[in-house]
């Protein structure tokens, strides 16, 4: 970002040193461009025509148009014409909008859009200057240069009515105000008869610089963070090797899964014993708002406690301390609002889960539905929107449990193996992988299996079952997608 700002600064500096100004034919605006640009003859409604090699800038006047609404309607009509001709428009990188809007220093608006045709770049813009509307056309100029040149248009300054001047006839009212003489206070020596034992007693009763309550809280937080850091370092340095049990070469099991980091969305890569690869992905904005809003509120509440503990009696009137305390309250409130917004987003717009093949084709789409007051149902849909599986789980739980149904017949149950780990994880997170969840699988035909989570800081797991023919491996594949995206083990304490 700094490099980009520096480059823009150099462009502005070089343009200001070697620029040439061109005036419109009607005198309503000027535009500053590099020296190589030359003025050419205008035709019809053109007020300015410039050329540099094969590059052109033509500015013409729009009749019967003198407000922003008219400019927008004209621009939108032109965009529809270009789309009908199957031309490709350049969208804004951040907002995705095709029509970009801005203002000159005179607060006159301008809007523009860019497109490509025949391998060349074109930019068209519409702006107001001196209460008149104009159209500007760039041809053969890059989008970046067109953005820059547009900003160097300087409309004629608007006229401002002169304020009435004060003449000699308007006399200011003068009054002689005499200030009373300041009375000098009578100096009196301070009494020096305060007993030494009273002074010592008041010193003992003075509020300490750091309270004992803060010391206890800070010590507990330090011990807590030290334990979590130790386990993270231990599991990172001494992480166990990935375990893959040898099975029937004709079986799809074991299925190995790992999380791919570096994206705001959740990504998991899975591959089975037959060499098939799958990608599982899901958005997590609602989870981001809930969790970071909650911990943001806690962090600013703790910061408020720290600042308040550091305040002595002679600091209570300091504006800096009072401002810091008020900001802590404000940001803690924002954190609670974000958390509430995350819950609302999760309820109204639950994010779907997608299972892709290694060729990028959607194999399954998993959507969530409410199933009563305390249950969720996840529907596994094919590309033809046919429900093949239904996965049910509780909304609030300590020990996780999932039931898989195929055409209303329960084919498998997946249960968390350790209640103790489930409870400890609510307080400490997964401790660098030490408290990650293992699941036990019981299914049709007395089949049994396990989802083994490796003791690592990163999320890695393996699915295996003793009777692969009991039911389709797609059932466990989609169930693991729900488990590791919607009910994943987190590195921080969190209650599902």
QUIHU-V224731 format. One record per residue. D_FIRST is the distance of its C-alpha to the first C-alpha in whole Angstrom. Layout:
# QUIHU-V224731
d_first=D_FIRST
d_first=D_FIRST
This chain:
# QUIHU-V224731
d_first=0
d_first=4
d_first=5
d_first=5
d_first=6
d_first=9
d_first=10
d_first=11
d_first=12
d_first=14
d_first=15
d_first=17
d_first=18
d_first=20
d_first=21
d_first=23
d_first=24
d_first=26
d_first=26
d_first=29
d_first=30
d_first=32
d_first=34
d_first=36
d_first=39
d_first=40
d_first=38
d_first=36
d_first=32
d_first=31
d_first=28
d_first=26
d_first=25
d_first=25
d_first=29
d_first=30
d_first=30
d_first=34
d_first=36
d_first=38
d_first=41
d_first=41
d_first=43
d_first=44
d_first=41
d_first=39
d_first=38
d_first=35
d_first=35
d_first=33
d_first=33
d_first=31
d_first=33
d_first=32
d_first=30
d_first=31
d_first=30
d_first=33
d_first=33
d_first=36
d_first=38
d_first=38
d_first=41
d_first=42
d_first=39
d_first=37
d_first=35
d_first=32
d_first=34
d_first=36
d_first=33
d_first=31
d_first=35
d_first=35
d_first=31
d_first=32
d_first=35
d_first=34
d_first=31
d_first=34
d_first=36
d_first=33
d_first=33
d_first=37
d_first=37
d_first=34
d_first=31
d_first=28
d_first=26
d_first=22
d_first=20
d_first=17
d_first=15
d_first=15
d_first=18
d_first=20
d_first=22
d_first=23
d_first=24
d_first=21
d_first=22
d_first=21
d_first=23
d_first=24
d_first=24
d_first=28
d_first=27
d_first=28
d_first=27
d_first=26
d_first=25
d_first=24
d_first=24
d_first=24
d_first=26
d_first=27
d_first=31
d_first=33
d_first=30
d_first=28
d_first=26
d_first=27
d_first=25
d_first=28
d_first=27
d_first=29
d_first=29
d_first=31
d_first=33
d_first=36
d_first=37
d_first=37
d_first=35
d_first=34
d_first=32
d_first=30
d_first=30
d_first=27
d_first=29
d_first=27
d_first=24
d_first=21
d_first=19
d_first=16
d_first=19
d_first=21
d_first=18
d_first=18
d_first=21
d_first=22
d_first=20
d_first=22
d_first=26
d_first=27
d_first=30
d_first=33
d_first=33
d_first=35
d_first=39
d_first=39
d_first=43
d_first=44
d_first=45
d_first=49
d_first=49
d_first=51
d_first=55
d_first=57
d_first=59
d_first=57
d_first=58
d_first=56
d_first=58
d_first=58
d_first=60
d_first=61
d_first=60
d_first=61
d_first=60
d_first=62
d_first=63
d_first=61
d_first=63
d_first=63
d_first=63
d_first=65
d_first=64
d_first=65
d_first=65
d_first=63
d_first=66
d_first=66
d_first=68
d_first=65
d_first=66
d_first=64
d_first=65
d_first=63
d_first=60
d_first=59
d_first=60
d_first=57
d_first=55
d_first=55
d_first=55
d_first=51
d_first=48
d_first=46
d_first=43
d_first=42
d_first=44
d_first=46
d_first=44
d_first=41
d_first=42
d_first=43
d_first=40
d_first=38
d_first=40
d_first=40
d_first=36
d_first=36
d_first=39
d_first=37
d_first=34
d_first=36
d_first=38
d_first=35
d_first=33
d_first=36
d_first=36
d_first=33
d_first=33
d_first=37
d_first=36
d_first=33
d_first=35
d_first=38
d_first=37
d_first=40
d_first=40
d_first=40
d_first=44
d_first=45
d_first=49
d_first=51
d_first=52
d_first=54
d_first=52
d_first=53
d_first=51
d_first=48
d_first=48
d_first=46
d_first=43
d_first=40
d_first=36
d_first=33
d_first=30
d_first=27
d_first=24
d_first=20
d_first=20
d_first=20
d_first=24
d_first=27
d_first=28
d_first=31
d_first=32
d_first=36
d_first=39
d_first=43
d_first=46
d_first=46
d_first=43
d_first=41
d_first=37
d_first=36
d_first=32
d_first=32
d_first=30
d_first=29
d_first=27
d_first=27
d_first=25
d_first=28
d_first=29
d_first=25
d_first=26
d_first=30
d_first=29
d_first=26
d_first=27
d_first=30
d_first=29
d_first=27
d_first=30
d_first=32
d_first=29
d_first=29
d_first=33
d_first=33
d_first=31
d_first=33
d_first=36
d_first=35
d_first=34
d_first=37
d_first=39
d_first=38
d_first=39
d_first=42
d_first=45
d_first=44
d_first=40
d_first=41
d_first=41
d_first=37
d_first=35
d_first=32
d_first=34
d_first=35
d_first=31
d_first=30
d_first=33
d_first=32
d_first=29
d_first=30
d_first=32
d_first=30
d_first=27
d_first=30
d_first=31
d_first=28
d_first=28
d_first=31
d_first=30
d_first=28
d_first=30
d_first=33
d_first=30
d_first=30
d_first=34
d_first=34
d_first=32
d_first=33
d_first=37
d_first=36
d_first=34
d_first=34
d_first=32
d_first=34
d_first=34
d_first=34
d_first=35
d_first=35
d_first=37
d_first=35
d_first=35
d_first=33
d_first=36
d_first=36
d_first=39
d_first=39
d_first=38
d_first=39
d_first=39
d_first=40
d_first=43
d_first=44
d_first=48
d_first=49
d_first=48
d_first=47
d_first=47
d_first=44
d_first=45
d_first=42
d_first=44
d_first=43
d_first=43
d_first=43
d_first=42
d_first=45
d_first=44
d_first=47
d_first=47
d_first=48
d_first=48
d_first=47
d_first=46
d_first=47
d_first=45
d_first=46
d_first=43
d_first=44
d_first=45
d_first=45
d_first=46
d_first=45
d_first=47
d_first=47
d_first=49
d_first=49
d_first=51
d_first=52
d_first=54
d_first=55
d_first=56
d_first=55
d_first=54
d_first=52
d_first=51
d_first=48
d_first=48
d_first=46
d_first=48
d_first=48
d_first=48
d_first=48
d_first=45
d_first=44
d_first=44
d_first=43
d_first=40
d_first=39
d_first=39
d_first=37
d_first=35
d_first=36
d_first=36
d_first=34
d_first=36
d_first=39
d_first=40
d_first=39
d_first=41
d_first=44
d_first=46
d_first=49
d_first=50
d_first=54
d_first=55
d_first=58
d_first=60
d_first=60
d_first=57
d_first=54
d_first=51
d_first=48
d_first=44
d_first=43
d_first=40
d_first=39
d_first=39
d_first=35
d_first=32
d_first=31
d_first=33
d_first=35
d_first=39
d_first=42
d_first=44
d_first=48
d_first=51
d_first=55
d_first=56
d_first=53
d_first=56
d_first=56
d_first=53
d_first=50
d_first=47
d_first=45
d_first=46
d_first=45
d_first=42
d_first=41
d_first=42
d_first=40
d_first=37
d_first=38
d_first=38
d_first=35
d_first=33
d_first=35
d_first=36
d_first=34
d_first=35
d_first=32
d_first=31
d_first=32
d_first=35
d_first=35
d_first=38
d_first=38
